[in-house]
Amino acid sequence: MPFSIGGHPAFALPESFPSYSLEFEKIEELNSFVLENDLLSSTTINIPLSDKTLPLSYSLFEKDALIFKKLNSKKITILEENKPILSFYYEDFTNFGIWTKMNAPFICLEPWLGYSDLTSSDGNIENKEAIQFVEANGTFNCSYSIEII
């Protein structure tokens, strides 16, 4: 059976949004795939990091979510004024989304196994990029964890 699975946890950011940043576990070259009419295009936008840290600003989300097909990191830490407040672990997931609404006081850290159809999709779920499969009577397990610091 083909399937995709992911999480959509949101974390409240009570201080001003620019007070926060995301620290990646490893050095990353962040290339976010752009959505086009709710489909994933082949166009990417490079998101620069300062060392391993992404300062948060609403301008990052002007074109919707940041969508990464592959990251080296398996942990992202939310920093408030450069101090860690929460670590998010996602060892079992290959894809990742980061999202917020403009002027909203939260950030969503979204581990995924699969993502939206591509603009070039043929509509057949079995051909969908990053689709997962489980055999009849099979099982599938994955998890992520959150550590409040």
Buried (B, 14 or more C-beta within 10 A) or exposed (E): EEEBEBBEEBBEBEEEBEBBBBBBBEEBEBBBBBBBEEEBBEEBEEBEBEEBBBBBEEEBBEEEBBBBBEBEBBBBBBBBEEEEBBBBBBEBBBBBBBBBEEEBBBBBBBBBBBBBBBBEBEEEEEEBBBBBEEEEEEEEEBEBEBEEE
